[in-house]
Amino acid sequence: MSCNKLSVLVVGADGMIGRALLDRLKLSRAPVIGTTRRSGPLDENYIYLDLLQPEKSWKIPDSIGVAVICAGNRKVDECHHDPEETARVNVEGRYRLIKVLVKKKIFVIYISTSAVFDGKVPKRMHYESLSPVTEYGRQNAEVERKIIQWEDSIAILRVTKCLGPNFVLLDKWAKALKQNKAIHPFKAMSMAPVSLQCIVSVLQLLSEVRYPGIWQLSGSRDISYVEVARIGADFLQANQKLIQPISAPYSRHNTESLNMNRIRSFLGVESPNVVWLIKKVFEDLTSLQNNRE
């Protein structure tokens, strides 16, 4: 793969991961352009690109050497309730764009998910057969299967739950617990969270080294939603009796952790301890909530 093209294209720079990656690359003075679906005048850091529009409308600059696909619907519930509409973006749109990018000799980094597996076994290996049980997982698995044909031009980064500074679920829990209200985490459901900063750092590294293949980024272990709630209640000094677990409304994952041996060996990547990360997120959320009050 030639590295004479230096610019990075962040597809979906309005989303949480895309925006954070764009900011990180700009801060490091790397040449970067983000895509947006916002209409109206755009500054030099953005171009307009809509995955639902015809390919002829996509104006990909000639300077692009790497594209990171952050665009798409990452809301599990919306994929479950509207599989056809979300698949138009998550499968058809992403695949069409990646095909165009590869034809332009652009190295593509596709952000996938641990939901391509069934969640029955922890620490899944990167080479295991895909076995999604949710619509969101099925859509990402379909994209993986379609794009793996361009193996030398593609890096697939599977990530587990991303915890950022505005993670909605934990934000709601923190507000409720501070108001002495009950919260209802799902029973028999776990996460293996990684921080937004960790994901962005790995994406930046992959955009620099351009190593193809499947990479997996995961929290240090699976932790149940109930345990996450208890950690939050403990941090906020709230009554643990406010934690009232419920069953999930439809099939979800019991575990989501992934084996990180490959990314650890080749790139030296380690993820933070999940308990430390969850405490840090509740600390950050509390600070943000206090600033808003």
Helices and strands as residue ranges (DSSP letters): E 7-11, H 16-27, E 32-36, E 46-48, G 55-57, E 64-69, H 76-81, H 83-87, I 88-93, H 94-103, E 107-113, G 114-116, H 135-147, G 148-153, E 154-159, E 162-163, H 168-178, E 190-191, E 194-195, H 196-209, E 213-217, E 223-224, H 225-236, G 240-242, H 261-267, H 274-292
